[in-house]
Amino acid sequence: MRRTSTGSLSGLLGLAFVLTSIARVGAQETQPASSSNPQSALSIEDKKGPSSPTPSQSTALVEKSRKGKQAYTGPTTLVELPPTPMLDEEGRQRQDPDGKLMFNPPVRQQRDKKGHPLFDAEGKPVMQTKDTLGYDENVKKLHALKEKPPKTVSVSINRGTLTVDGMTGKAALNYEIKDLKYFYFYVPGIGTTVVSNDPFPGAVEQKHAFDDKTLTVTVGEHVLQLSSDNRLLGKTPESAFVLVDKSFSVPTKFPVMGYGPIRVAPYAWPGSKNNEESKGAVEAPPLPADLRPALLLEPCPRGQMRTAGSPALPGQTAAPHPCVPMPSMAPATSANRVAPPAGSTPTTK
């Protein structure tokens, strides 16, 4: 009994070992080759590298790279409009204090964010405006400068009087000056005196010239004074800057006053001009019609007379009445004859 059990037990163990070996061999054959050697599989993947893109992807990448490196071939010169005349409130071209004509700055074309000239959808250049300036050549945005409006000095002259050495040269002066730059006073024999409340080239300061309602300046041995019912400048006295121009004259024998923004002849003086022919004696302006003296008419011939007409209106000249024959004397009637003295005998023919 013991021998039989021992042999059967060893046989069973041998059979189990054989079956186990066969199962291991079959499992090795069924696994892929890569799992048997992981290091070799990793090296193969490293050699292959990343997956290559498809043809459509490669074309898109090439186009993108070319587009980014493409150079600008458009226009590089900015369009610039010529300067335009600077006009005043009355539509006339402005002049600077030296008498030169003033122009607005030229208008330039805008630049885009890349510094290239800017055009609209229709291909027209986009010009700069007061608030939109675009960019500069360094791709830096331009900003408009905030300028403070210039300070103005308004002067109101009401029933003003211009005197020369105490004698009235001009009366009933009325001016509403929005921005005072220069006063002009022309006096025959003295010249044109330019006066300002601010310094200017060639002018000499005269302190306390502007004093409440008067402006008093001294020119050589003469004193010019402008007075007004209104205060000229401030409450406190201010200096005046005076320049005398003896080369500029006005064709008149009487003092003349004006004002303007120019300090050189002809001073933009309304109605004034540089009269070179008036260096010597000049003709006085004609008197108004209502102040002209009436000349006596020549007497009519014997036997004629002038009839009385209606008086002329102020400012009009009465037309002279022609001479007409005098009315003939009618013969005396019997009623108008003188009676003879009493006691006398009438005579008969």
Buried (B, 14 or more C-beta within 10 A) or exposed (E): EEEEEEEEEEEEEEEEEEEEEEEEEEEEEEEEEEEEEEEEEEEEEEEEEEEEEEEEEEEEEEEEEEEEEEEEEEEEEBBEEEEEEBEEEEEEEBBEBEBEEEEEEEBBBBBEEEBBBBBEEEEEBBBBEEEEBBBEEEEEEEEEEEEEEEEEBEBBBEEBBBBBEEEEBBEEBEBEBEEBBBBBBBBBEBBBBBBBBEEBEEBEEBEEBBBBBBBBBBBEEEEBBBBBEEBBBEEEBBBBBBBBBEEBBBBBEEBBBBBBBBBBBBBBBEEBEBBEEBEEEBEEEEEEEEEEEEEEEEEBEEEEBEEEEEEEEEEEEEEEEEBEEEEEEEEEEEEEEEEEEEEEEEEEE
